[in-house]
């Protein structure tokens, strides 16, 4: 086997491997961008969820305070009646 056969084999392999390597790199970068966008969407959804949860908690506490005040007023009214 002559040197030009070796060089032709190496060049042929390089001509096949280089485009595959570049394509693989581009696909992996696209996957990383997609994963990052999914992560940011999940973070936004978590913030929105926690905001809604805090609002519901505040509404619930407000209703409890109102019920507590009404109950205390009723007790005072019932006590005054006796």
N, C-alpha and C positions, 0 to 999 in steps of 0.2 A: 504494500500500500504506500503510495507516494504522499508527500506533504500536502499537495493540492487536494487530495481526497479527504485528508483530515480537515483541512481548512474549509472545504465545501460542506462537510458534515457539520462542523461547528457553526458555520454561517447559516446553514439550513435550519439547524436547531434553534439558533438565535432568532432567525426570522419568524419562527413559529412561537417561541417562548415569549419574546418581547411584547407582541400584541396581546397575548393572553394575560401577561402580567399587568399591562396597562389597563386592560378591560376589567380585570379583577380588582385593581386598585380603585378604578372609577366606581364600580358597583359597591365596594365596601364604603366609600365616601358617601354615596347616595343612601345607603342603609343607615349610616351614622346620622346623616341629616334628618332622615325620617324618624329615627328613634328620638333624636333631640326634640323634634316638633311634637312627638307624642308625649314626651316627658313634660314639656312646657304646657301642653293642653291639660295634662293631669294635674299639674300644679295650679293652673287657673281654676279648674273644677274644684279642687280642694279648698282654695280660698273662697270661692263662691259658696260651697257647702258650709264652711265654718261661719261665714257671714249670715247665712240663712238660719243656721242653728243658734247663733247668738241672738238673732232677732226673735226667734220663736221662744227662746229662754226668757228674754226680757218681757215678751207679751204674757207668758205664763206667770212670771213673777208678779206682773202688774195685776193680773186677774186674781192671784192669790191674795195680794195685799188688799184689793177691793173686797173680796169675800171676807177677809179677816176683819176689815173695818166694819162691814155690814153686820157681821156676827157680834162684834163687840158692841155695836150700837144696839142691836137687838137685846143683848144681855143687859145692857144698862137700862133699856126701856122696860124689860121684864122685871128687873130689880126695882125700878121706880114704881111699878104697878103694885108691888106687894106691900 
